[in-house]
Amino acid sequence: MDIKYLKIFLALLVFLHFIVIILNTASFFICIFYLPWYLYVPICTMIGRLIFGSGVCPLTNLENKIIKEIDAFVKYYISDRIIKWLMETTTNH
């Protein structure tokens, strides 16, 4: 996949992830007013575990994978090439 499209996809994914977190946090506090206790307790328990738990969100895993691809691209095509060029020019003089 082209690096430009990966960056666009990453930006959209981060925005979507932000919206999901905001909605989950808001629903945690809003559900108590609109649901009976026997629905509120399990739903908020799941939301609380998702938001505050030690598990890693699948969207976070996807974001990290894309960031690694972008970094690998930059490192291989830009950083390594510049370093190689600088080493060649400094040793030739």
Secondary structure, DSSP 4 states (H G I P E B T S, - for coil): --HHHHHHHHHHHHHHHHHHHHHHHHHHHHHHHHS-HHHHHHHHHHHHHHHHSSSPPHHHHHHHHHHHHHHHHHIIIIIHHHHHHHHHHHHH-
